[in-house]
């Protein structure tokens, strides 16, 4: 158990943590991409729904 904790401590010292600026930029990028993907999926859903509704009307559904 002691060896495990020593190994964890050694590996923890090797970790390179991002700066505050990098963290903020990454967070903003993730938020922007989430919004962009949400808009894309919503637009696809609306278009697909309209197409399916038109097909149902056309084929007598």
N, CA, C, O and CB atoms as a CASP TS submission, in Angstrom:
PFRMAT TS
TARGET T0000
AUTHOR 0000-0000-0000
METHOD Language model
MODEL 1
PARENT N/A
ATOM      1  N   UNK     1       0.830  -1.194   0.000  1.00  0.00           N
ATOM      2  CA  UNK     1       0.000   0.000   0.000  1.00  0.00           C
ATOM      3  C   UNK     1       0.871   1.253   0.000  1.00  0.00           C
ATOM      4  O   UNK     1       0.560   2.239  -0.669  1.00  0.00           O
ATOM      5  CB  UNK     1      -0.942   0.001   1.212  1.00  0.00           C
ATOM      6  N   UNK     2       1.939   1.202   0.742  1.00  0.00           N
ATOM      7  CA  UNK     2       2.849   2.339   0.829  1.00  0.00           C
ATOM      8  C   UNK     2       3.490   2.614  -0.529  1.00  0.00           C
ATOM      9  O   UNK     2       3.667   3.770  -0.916  1.00  0.00           O
ATOM     10  CB  UNK     2       3.933   2.083   1.891  1.00  0.00           C
ATOM     11  N   UNK     3       3.835   1.552  -1.246  1.00  0.00           N
ATOM     12  CA  UNK     3       4.438   1.695  -2.571  1.00  0.00           C
ATOM     13  C   UNK     3       3.442   2.344  -3.534  1.00  0.00           C
ATOM     14  O   UNK     3       3.814   3.195  -4.342  1.00  0.00           O
ATOM     15  CB  UNK     3       4.897   0.319  -3.113  1.00  0.00           C
ATOM     16  N   UNK     4       2.197   1.943  -3.443  1.00  0.00           N
ATOM     17  CA  UNK     4       1.167   2.522  -4.295  1.00  0.00           C
ATOM     18  C   UNK     4       1.067   4.028  -4.065  1.00  0.00           C
ATOM     19  O   UNK     4       1.014   4.800  -5.022  1.00  0.00           O
ATOM     20  CB  UNK     4      -0.191   1.849  -4.033  1.00  0.00           C
ATOM     21  N   UNK     5       1.041   4.442  -2.821  1.00  0.00           N
ATOM     22  CA  UNK     5       0.940   5.871  -2.514  1.00  0.00           C
ATOM     23  C   UNK     5       2.172   6.633  -2.990  1.00  0.00           C
ATOM     24  O   UNK     5       2.061   7.774  -3.438  1.00  0.00           O
ATOM     25  CB  UNK     5       0.748   6.077  -1.012  1.00  0.00           C
ATOM     26  N   UNK     6       3.333   6.014  -2.895  1.00  0.00           N
ATOM     27  CA  UNK     6       4.549   6.660  -3.390  1.00  0.00           C
ATOM     28  C   UNK     6       4.481   6.824  -4.912  1.00  0.00           C
ATOM     29  O   UNK     6       4.862   7.863  -5.451  1.00  0.00           O
ATOM     30  CB  UNK     6       5.802   5.840  -2.989  1.00  0.00           C
ATOM     31  N   UNK     7       3.994   5.795  -5.587  1.00  0.00           N
ATOM     32  CA  UNK     7       3.852   5.865  -7.046  1.00  0.00           C
ATOM     33  C   UNK     7       2.845   6.944  -7.457  1.00  0.00           C
ATOM     34  O   UNK     7       3.062   7.673  -8.425  1.00  0.00           O
ATOM     35  CB  UNK     7       3.415   4.498  -7.603  1.00  0.00           C
ATOM     36  N   UNK     8       1.757   7.033  -6.717  1.00  0.00           N
ATOM     37  CA  UNK     8       0.758   8.061  -7.004  1.00  0.00           C
ATOM     38  C   UNK     8       1.367   9.443  -6.827  1.00  0.00           C
ATOM     39  O   UNK     8       1.161  10.325  -7.662  1.00  0.00           O
ATOM     40  CB  UNK     8      -0.474   7.897  -6.094  1.00  0.00           C
ATOM     41  N   UNK     9       2.103   9.635  -5.761  1.00  0.00           N
ATOM     42  CA  UNK     9       2.743  10.924  -5.488  1.00  0.00           C
ATOM     43  C   UNK     9       3.744  11.271  -6.594  1.00  0.00           C
ATOM     44  O   UNK     9       3.808  12.418  -7.038  1.00  0.00           O
ATOM     45  CB  UNK     9       3.452  10.897  -4.111  1.00  0.00           C
ATOM     46  N   UNK    10       4.514  10.293  -7.032  1.00  0.00           N
ATOM     47  CA  UNK    10       5.493  10.508  -8.101  1.00  0.00           C
ATOM     48  C   UNK    10       4.801  10.898  -9.404  1.00  0.00           C
ATOM     49  O   UNK    10       5.227  11.835 -10.081  1.00  0.00           O
ATOM     50  CB  UNK    10       6.344   9.245  -8.312  1.00  0.00           C
ATOM     51  N   UNK    11       3.745  10.188  -9.752  1.00  0.00           N
ATOM     52  CA  UNK    11       3.016  10.479 -10.990  1.00  0.00           C
ATOM     53  C   UNK    11       2.305  11.825 -10.903  1.00  0.00           C
ATOM     54  O   UNK    11       2.213  12.542 -11.899  1.00  0.00           O
ATOM     55  CB  UNK    11       2.000   9.366 -11.289  1.00  0.00           C
ATOM     56  N   UNK    12       1.809  12.169  -9.739  1.00  0.00           N
ATOM     57  CA  UNK    12       1.113  13.443  -9.542  1.00  0.00           C
ATOM     58  C   UNK    12       2.050  14.619  -9.803  1.00  0.00           C
ATOM     59  O   UNK    12       1.626  15.655 -10.316  1.00  0.00           O
ATOM     60  CB  UNK    12       0.541  13.530  -8.116  1.00  0.00           C
ATOM     61  N   UNK    13       3.308  14.458  -9.454  1.00  0.00           N
ATOM     62  CA  UNK    13       4.291  15.522  -9.675  1.00  0.00           C
ATOM     63  C   UNK    13       4.570  15.722 -11.167  1.00  0.00           C
ATOM     64  O   UNK    13       5.025  16.794 -11.568  1.00  0.00           O
ATOM     65  CB  UNK    13       5.598  15.200  -8.934  1.00  0.00           C
ATOM     66  N   UNK    14       4.306  14.710 -11.990  1.00  0.00           N
ATOM     67  CA  UNK    14       4.557  14.791 -13.427  1.00  0.00           C
ATOM     68  C   UNK    14       3.427  15.497 -14.187  1.00  0.00           C
ATOM     69  O   UNK    14       3.597  15.876 -15.346  1.00  0.00           O
ATOM     70  CB  UNK    14       4.755  13.397 -13.989  1.00  0.00           C
ATOM     71  N   UNK    15       2.290  15.669 -13.538  1.00  0.00           N
ATOM     72  CA  UNK    15       1.134  16.264 -14.203  1.00  0.00           C
ATOM     73  C   UNK    15       1.414  17.730 -14.515  1.00  0.00           C
ATOM     74  O   UNK    15       1.911  18.478 -13.673  1.00  0.00           O
ATOM     75  CB  UNK    15      -0.134  16.130 -13.327  1.00  0.00           C
ATOM     76  N   UNK    16       1.084  18.124 -15.747  1.00  0.00           N
ATOM     77  CA  UNK    16       1.220  19.525 -16.153  1.00  0.00           C
ATOM     78  C   UNK    16      -0.187  20.111 -16.212  1.00  0.00           C
ATOM     79  O   UNK    16      -0.976  19.760 -17.090  1.00  0.00           O
ATOM     80  CB  UNK    16       1.967  19.666 -17.547  1.00  0.00           C
ATOM     81  N   UNK    17      -0.495  20.996 -15.281  1.00  0.00           N
ATOM     82  CA  UNK    17      -1.822  21.581 -15.201  1.00  0.00           C
ATOM     83  C   UNK    17      -1.922  22.771 -16.145  1.00  0.00           C
ATOM     84  O   UNK    17      -0.959  23.525 -16.285  1.00  0.00           O
ATOM     85  CB  UNK    17      -2.145  22.005 -13.758  1.00  0.00           C
ATOM     86  N   UNK    18      -3.067  22.953 -16.796  1.00  0.00           N
ATOM     87  CA  UNK    18      -3.222  24.095 -17.707  1.00  0.00           C
ATOM     88  C   UNK    18      -3.308  25.411 -16.930  1.00  0.00           C
ATOM     89  O   UNK    18      -3.700  25.442 -15.763  1.00  0.00           O
ATOM     90  CB  UNK    18      -4.479  23.917 -18.583  1.00  0.00           C
ATOM     91  N   UNK    19      -2.933  26.485 -17.609  1.00  0.00           N
ATOM     92  CA  UNK    19      -3.026  27.806 -16.979  1.00  0.00           C
ATOM     93  C   UNK    19      -4.497  28.235 -16.934  1.00  0.00           C
ATOM     94  O   UNK    19      -5.360  27.619 -17.558  1.00  0.00           O
ATOM     95  CB  UNK    19      -2.162  28.861 -17.752  1.00  0.00           C
ATOM     96  N   UNK    20      -4.753  29.298 -16.186  1.00  0.00           N
ATOM     97  CA  UNK    20      -6.121  29.804 -16.092  1.00  0.00           C
ATOM     98  C   UNK    20      -6.613  30.235 -17.473  1.00  0.00           C
ATOM     99  O   UNK    20      -7.763  29.979 -17.831  1.00  0.00           O
ATOM    100  CB  UNK    20      -6.201  30.985 -15.094  1.00  0.00           C
ATOM    101  N   UNK    21      -5.749  30.884 -18.242  1.00  0.00           N
ATOM    102  CA  UNK    21      -6.110  31.348 -19.580  1.00  0.00           C
ATOM    103  C   UNK    21      -6.476  30.173 -20.491  1.00  0.00           C
ATOM    104  O   UNK    21      -7.464  30.238 -21.223  1.00  0.00           O
ATOM    105  CB  UNK    21      -4.955  32.153 -20.193  1.00  0.00           C
ATOM    106  N   UNK    22      -5.686  29.105 -20.446  1.00  0.00           N
ATOM    107  CA  UNK    22      -5.975  27.913 -21.258  1.00  0.00           C
ATOM    108  C   UNK    22      -7.297  27.276 -20.836  1.00  0.00           C
ATOM    109  O   UNK    22      -8.074  26.825 -21.676  1.00  0.00           O
ATOM    110  CB  UNK    22      -4.829  26.883 -21.136  1.00  0.00           C
ATOM    111  N   UNK    23      -7.541  27.245 -19.539  1.00  0.00           N
ATOM    112  CA  UNK    23      -8.775  26.656 -19.029  1.00  0.00           C
ATOM    113  C   UNK    23      -9.992  27.457 -19.483  1.00  0.00           C
ATOM    114  O   UNK    23     -10.999  26.881 -19.894  1.00  0.00           O
ATOM    115  CB  UNK    23      -8.735  26.576 -17.500  1.00  0.00           C
ATOM    116  N   UNK    24      -9.901  28.779 -19.409  1.00  0.00           N
ATOM    117  CA  UNK    24     -11.008  29.636 -19.842  1.00  0.00           C
ATOM    118  C   UNK    24     -11.254  29.468 -21.340  1.00  0.00           C
ATOM    119  O   UNK    24     -12.403  29.341 -21.765  1.00  0.00           O
ATOM    120  CB  UNK    24     -10.714  31.118 -19.508  1.00  0.00           C
ATOM    121  N   UNK    25     -10.195  29.466 -22.141  1.00  0.00           N
ATOM    122  CA  UNK    25     -10.342  29.309 -23.592  1.00  0.00           C
ATOM    123  C   UNK    25     -10.967  27.960 -23.939  1.00  0.00           C
ATOM    124  O   UNK    25     -11.845  27.878 -24.798  1.00  0.00           O
ATOM    125  CB  UNK    25      -8.978  29.450 -24.287  1.00  0.00           C
ATOM    126  N   UNK    26     -10.516  26.915 -23.274  1.00  0.00           N
ATOM    127  CA  UNK    26     -11.057  25.576 -23.537  1.00  0.00           C
ATOM    128  C   UNK    26     -12.530  25.498 -23.147  1.00  0.00           C
ATOM    129  O   UNK    26     -13.337  24.902 -23.860  1.00  0.00           O
ATOM    130  CB  UNK    26     -10.252  24.509 -22.772  1.00  0.00           C
ATOM    131  N   UNK    27     -12.872  26.099 -22.019  1.00  0.00           N
ATOM    132  CA  UNK    27     -14.260  26.092 -21.563  1.00  0.00           C
ATOM    133  C   UNK    27     -15.158  26.838 -22.538  1.00  0.00           C
ATOM    134  O   UNK    27     -16.250  26.372 -22.861  1.00  0.00           O
ATOM    135  CB  UNK    27     -14.369  26.712 -20.168  1.00  0.00           C
ATOM    136  N   UNK    28     -14.703  27.997 -23.009  1.00  0.00           N
ATOM    137  CA  UNK    28     -15.486  28.769 -23.975  1.00  0.00           C
ATOM    138  C   UNK    28     -15.638  28.018 -25.294  1.00  0.00           C
ATOM    139  O   UNK    28     -16.701  28.061 -25.914  1.00  0.00           O
ATOM    140  CB  UNK    28     -14.833  30.132 -24.222  1.00  0.00           C
ATOM    141  N   UNK    29     -14.592  27.338 -25.721  1.00  0.00           N
ATOM    142  CA  UNK    29     -14.661  26.553 -26.951  1.00  0.00           C
ATOM    143  C   UNK    29     -15.677  25.421 -26.819  1.00  0.00           C
ATOM    144  O   UNK    29     -16.470  25.185 -27.730  1.00  0.00           O
ATOM    145  CB  UNK    29     -13.279  25.985 -27.302  1.00  0.00           C
ATOM    146  N   UNK    30     -15.652  24.730 -25.696  1.00  0.00           N
ATOM    147  CA  UNK    30     -16.603  23.634 -25.473  1.00  0.00           C
ATOM    148  C   UNK    30     -18.031  24.173 -25.444  1.00  0.00           C
ATOM    149  O   UNK    30     -18.932  23.565 -26.021  1.00  0.00           O
ATOM    150  CB  UNK    30     -16.283  22.890 -24.152  1.00  0.00           C
ATOM    151  N   UNK    31     -18.243  25.300 -24.782  1.00  0.00           N
ATOM    152  CA  UNK    31     -19.582  25.894 -24.724  1.00  0.00           C
ATOM    153  C   UNK    31     -20.055  26.307 -26.119  1.00  0.00           C
ATOM    154  O   UNK    31     -21.201  26.048 -26.487  1.00  0.00           O
ATOM    155  CB  UNK    31     -19.590  27.113 -23.778  1.00  0.00           C
ATOM    156  N   UNK    32     -19.183  26.944 -26.892  1.00  0.00           N
ATOM    157  CA  UNK    32     -19.545  27.376 -28.246  1.00  0.00           C
ATOM    158  C   UNK    32     -19.860  26.184 -29.141  1.00  0.00           C
ATOM    159  O   UNK    32     -20.823  26.218 -29.908  1.00  0.00           O
ATOM    160  CB  UNK    32     -18.413  28.207 -28.863  1.00  0.00           C
ATOM    161  N   UNK    33     -19.065  25.144 -29.048  1.00  0.00           N
ATOM    162  CA  UNK    33     -19.308  23.953 -29.867  1.00  0.00           C
ATOM    163  C   UNK    33     -20.608  23.265 -29.452  1.00  0.00           C
ATOM    164  O   UNK    33     -21.327  22.739 -30.301  1.00  0.00           O
ATOM    165  CB  UNK    33     -18.126  22.969 -29.752  1.00  0.00           C
ATOM    166  N   UNK    34     -20.912  23.265 -28.167  1.00  0.00           N
ATOM    167  CA  UNK    34     -22.168  22.676 -27.691  1.00  0.00           C
ATOM    168  C   UNK    34     -23.364  23.426 -28.266  1.00  0.00           C
ATOM    169  O   UNK    34     -24.337  22.812 -28.702  1.00  0.00           O
ATOM    170  CB  UNK    34     -22.225  22.689 -26.150  1.00  0.00           C
ATOM    171  N   UNK    35     -23.287  24.755 -28.265  1.00  0.00           N
ATOM    172  CA  UNK    35     -24.364  25.565 -28.836  1.00  0.00           C
ATOM    173  C   UNK    35     -24.482  25.300 -30.335  1.00  0.00           C
ATOM    174  O   UNK    35     -25.590  25.137 -30.848  1.00  0.00           O
ATOM    175  CB  UNK    35     -24.115  27.069 -28.572  1.00  0.00           C
ATOM    176  N   UNK    36     -23.360  25.255 -31.037  1.00  0.00           N
ATOM    177  CA  UNK    36     -23.376  25.027 -32.483  1.00  0.00           C
ATOM    178  C   UNK    36     -23.983  23.667 -32.825  1.00  0.00           C
ATOM    179  O   UNK    36     -24.799  23.566 -33.742  1.00  0.00           O
ATOM    180  CB  UNK    36     -21.956  25.124 -33.051  1.00  0.00           C
ATOM    181  N   UNK    37     -23.599  22.641 -32.108  1.00  0.00           N
ATOM    182  CA  UNK    37     -24.137  21.299 -32.367  1.00  0.00           C
ATOM    183  C   UNK    37     -25.629  21.255 -32.033  1.00  0.00           C
ATOM    184  O   UNK    37     -26.403  20.616 -32.746  1.00  0.00           O
ATOM    185  CB  UNK    37     -23.368  20.232 -31.542  1.00  0.00           C
ATOM    186  N   UNK    38     -26.034  21.922 -30.963  1.00  0.00           N
ATOM    187  CA  UNK    38     -27.456  21.968 -30.603  1.00  0.00           C
ATOM    188  C   UNK    38     -28.280  22.629 -31.700  1.00  0.00           C
ATOM    189  O   UNK    38     -29.359  22.147 -32.046  1.00  0.00           O
ATOM    190  CB  UNK    38     -27.651  22.719 -29.279  1.00  0.00           C
ATOM    191  N   UNK    39     -27.777  23.729 -32.248  1.00  0.00           N
ATOM    192  CA  UNK    39     -28.478  24.417 -33.334  1.00  0.00           C
ATOM    193  C   UNK    39     -28.562  23.512 -34.560  1.00  0.00           C
ATOM    194  O   UNK    39     -29.612  23.421 -35.196  1.00  0.00           O
ATOM    195  CB  UNK    39     -27.766  25.747 -33.691  1.00  0.00           C
ATOM    196  N   UNK    40     -27.466  22.849 -34.890  1.00  0.00           N
ATOM    197  CA  UNK    40     -27.437  21.949 -36.046  1.00  0.00           C
ATOM    198  C   UNK    40     -28.442  20.810 -35.877  1.00  0.00           C
ATOM    199  O   UNK    40     -29.202  20.516 -36.799  1.00  0.00           O
ATOM    200  CB  UNK    40     -26.022  21.380 -36.248  1.00  0.00           C
ATOM    201  N   UNK    41     -28.450  20.177 -34.726  1.00  0.00           N
ATOM    202  CA  UNK    41     -29.357  19.052 -34.483  1.00  0.00           C
ATOM    203  C   UNK    41     -30.810  19.526 -34.500  1.00  0.00           C
ATOM    204  O   UNK    41     -31.680  18.845 -35.042  1.00  0.00           O
ATOM    205  CB  UNK    41     -29.029  18.371 -33.132  1.00  0.00           C
ATOM    206  N   UNK    42     -31.072  20.687 -33.910  1.00  0.00           N
ATOM    207  CA  UNK    42     -32.435  21.227 -33.911  1.00  0.00           C
ATOM    208  C   UNK    42     -32.905  21.530 -35.328  1.00  0.00           C
ATOM    209  O   UNK    42     -34.040  21.216 -35.685  1.00  0.00           O
ATOM    210  CB  UNK    42     -32.509  22.496 -33.053  1.00  0.00           C
ATOM    211  N   UNK    43     -32.045  22.136 -36.132  1.00  0.00           N
ATOM    212  CA  UNK    43     -32.403  22.439 -37.519  1.00  0.00           C
ATOM    213  C   UNK    43     -32.665  21.156 -38.298  1.00  0.00           C
ATOM    214  O   UNK    43     -33.624  21.082 -39.067  1.00  0.00           O
ATOM    215  CB  UNK    43     -31.290  23.256 -38.199  1.00  0.00           C
ATOM    216  N   UNK    44     -31.829  20.154 -38.107  1.00  0.00           N
ATOM    217  CA  UNK    44     -32.027  18.873 -38.783  1.00  0.00           C
ATOM    218  C   UNK    44     -33.358  18.257 -38.371  1.00  0.00           C
ATOM    219  O   UNK    44     -34.074  17.710 -39.209  1.00  0.00           O
ATOM    220  CB  UNK    44     -30.869  17.908 -38.467  1.00  0.00           C
ATOM    221  N   UNK    45     -33.691  18.341 -37.092  1.00  0.00           N
ATOM    222  CA  UNK    45     -34.939  17.781 -36.586  1.00  0.00           C
ATOM    223  C   UNK    45     -36.146  18.472 -37.221  1.00  0.00           C
ATOM    224  O   UNK    45     -37.096  17.811 -37.640  1.00  0.00           O
ATOM    225  CB  UNK    45     -35.000  17.906 -35.059  1.00  0.00           C
ATOM    226  N   UNK    46     -36.106  19.792 -37.291  1.00  0.00           N
ATOM    227  CA  UNK    46     -37.217  20.542 -37.889  1.00  0.00           C
ATOM    228  C   UNK    46     -37.370  20.180 -39.365  1.00  0.00           C
ATOM    229  O   UNK    46     -38.480  19.927 -39.832  1.00  0.00           O
ATOM    230  CB  UNK    46     -36.994  22.066 -37.731  1.00  0.00           C
ATOM    231  N   UNK    47     -36.270  20.156 -40.087  1.00  0.00           N
ATOM    232  CA  UNK    47     -36.319  19.839 -41.520  1.00  0.00           C
ATOM    233  C   UNK    47     -36.800  18.406 -41.746  1.00  0.00           C
ATOM    234  O   UNK    47     -37.647  18.164 -42.606  1.00  0.00           O
ATOM    235  CB  UNK    47     -34.931  20.038 -42.164  1.00  0.00           C
ATOM    236  N   UNK    48     -36.266  17.463 -40.981  1.00  0.00           N
ATOM    237  CA  UNK    48     -36.677  16.062 -41.131  1.00  0.00           C
ATOM    238  C   UNK    48     -38.156  15.895 -40.796  1.00  0.00           C
ATOM    239  O   UNK    48     -38.858  15.141 -41.470  1.00  0.00           O
ATOM    240  CB  UNK    48     -35.824  15.148 -40.231  1.00  0.00           C
ATOM    241  N   UNK    49     -38.634  16.582 -39.772  1.00  0.00           N
ATOM    242  CA  UNK    49     -40.053  16.496 -39.406  1.00  0.00           C
ATOM    243  C   UNK    49     -40.940  17.021 -40.530  1.00  0.00           C
ATOM    244  O   UNK    49     -41.961  16.416 -40.858  1.00  0.00           O
ATOM    245  CB  UNK    49     -40.326  17.282 -38.112  1.00  0.00           C
ATOM    246  N   UNK    50     -40.545  18.149 -41.118  1.00  0.00           N
ATOM    247  CA  UNK    50     -41.341  18.721 -42.216  1.00  0.00           C
ATOM    248  C   UNK    50     -41.350  17.794 -43.431  1.00  0.00           C
ATOM    249  O   UNK    50     -42.385  17.618 -44.073  1.00  0.00           O
ATOM    250  CB  UNK    50     -40.791  20.105 -42.616  1.00  0.00           C
ATOM    251  N   UNK    51     -40.209  17.210 -43.741  1.00  0.00           N
ATOM    252  CA  UNK    51     -40.133  16.281 -44.875  1.00  0.00           C
ATOM    253  C   UNK    51     -41.018  15.067 -44.629  1.00  0.00           C
ATOM    254  O   UNK    51     -41.753  14.640 -45.520  1.00  0.00           O
ATOM    255  CB  UNK    51     -38.674  15.836 -45.118  1.00  0.00           C
ATOM    256  N   UNK    52     -40.951  14.514 -43.432  1.00  0.00           N
ATOM    257  CA  UNK    52     -41.775  13.340 -43.125  1.00  0.00           C
ATOM    258  C   UNK    52     -43.257  13.686 -43.135  1.00  0.00           C
ATOM    259  O   UNK    52     -44.079  12.883 -43.576  1.00  0.00           O
ATOM    260  CB  UNK    52     -41.387  12.754 -41.766  1.00  0.00           C
ATOM    261  N   UNK    53     -43.606  14.880 -42.650  1.00  0.00           N
ATOM    262  CA  UNK    53     -45.007  15.302 -42.670  1.00  0.00           C
ATOM    263  C   UNK    53     -45.486  15.464 -44.114  1.00  0.00           C
ATOM    264  O   UNK    53     -46.605  15.070 -44.444  1.00  0.00           O
ATOM    265  CB  UNK    53     -45.190  16.628 -41.887  1.00  0.00           C
ATOM    266  N   UNK    54     -44.649  16.039 -44.969  1.00  0.00           N
ATOM    267  CA  UNK    54     -45.005  16.198 -46.381  1.00  0.00           C
ATOM    268  C   UNK    54     -45.156  14.837 -47.057  1.00  0.00           C
ATOM    269  O   UNK    54     -46.058  14.640 -47.871  1.00  0.00           O
ATOM    270  CB  UNK    54     -43.943  17.040 -47.115  1.00  0.00           C
ATOM    271  N   UNK    55     -44.280  13.910 -46.720  1.00  0.00           N
ATOM    272  CA  UNK    55     -44.369  12.565 -47.300  1.00  0.00           C
ATOM    273  C   UNK    55     -45.649  11.881 -46.846  1.00  0.00           C
ATOM    274  O   UNK    55     -46.300  11.194 -47.633  1.00  0.00           O
ATOM    275  CB  UNK    55     -43.141  11.714 -46.908  1.00  0.00           C
ATOM    276  N   UNK    56     -46.013  12.065 -45.581  1.00  0.00           N
ATOM    277  CA  UNK    56     -47.250  11.477 -45.079  1.00  0.00           C
ATOM    278  C   UNK    56     -48.464  12.039 -45.784  1.00  0.00           C
ATOM    279  O   UNK    56     -49.399  11.304 -46.100  1.00  0.00           O
ATOM    280  CB  UNK    56     -47.374  11.703 -43.592  1.00  0.00           C
ATOM    281  N   UNK    57     -48.456  13.337 -46.032  1.00  0.00           N
ATOM    282  CA  UNK    57     -49.557  13.977 -46.756  1.00  0.00           C
ATOM    283  C   UNK    57     -49.596  13.499 -48.206  1.00  0.00           C
ATOM    284  O   UNK    57     -50.666  13.227 -48.750  1.00  0.00           O
ATOM    285  CB  UNK    57     -49.420  15.512 -46.704  1.00  0.00           C
ATOM    286  N   UNK    58     -48.443  13.401 -48.814  1.00  0.00           N
ATOM    287  CA  UNK    58     -48.351  12.989 -50.216  1.00  0.00           C
ATOM    288  C   UNK    58     -48.829  11.554 -50.414  1.00  0.00           C
ATOM    289  O   UNK    58     -49.525  11.255 -51.384  1.00  0.00           O
ATOM    290  CB  UNK    58     -46.915  13.128 -50.713  1.00  0.00           C
ATOM    291  N   UNK    59     -48.457  10.675 -49.500  1.00  0.00           N
ATOM    292  CA  UNK    59     -48.817   9.263 -49.633  1.00  0.00           C
ATOM    293  C   UNK    59     -50.128   8.925 -48.931  1.00  0.00           C
ATOM    294  O   UNK    59     -50.463   7.749 -48.792  1.00  0.00           O
ATOM    295  CB  UNK    59     -47.709   8.393 -49.080  1.00  0.00           C
ATOM    296  N   UNK    60     -50.868   9.922 -48.491  1.00  0.00           N
ATOM    297  CA  UNK    60     -52.195   9.696 -47.919  1.00  0.00           C
ATOM    298  C   UNK    60     -52.186   9.277 -46.466  1.00  0.00           C
ATOM    299  O   UNK    60     -53.093   8.573 -46.023  1.00  0.00           O
ATOM    300  CB  UNK    60     -52.903   8.667 -48.706  1.00  0.00           C
ATOM    301  N   UNK    61     -51.179   9.693 -45.714  1.00  0.00           N
ATOM    302  CA  UNK    61     -51.073   9.286 -44.317  1.00  0.00           C
ATOM    303  C   UNK    61     -51.832  10.085 -43.354  1.00  0.00           C
ATOM    304  O   UNK    61     -51.796   9.807 -42.155  1.00  0.00           O
ATOM    305  CB  UNK    61     -49.724   9.300 -43.913  1.00  0.00           C
TER
END
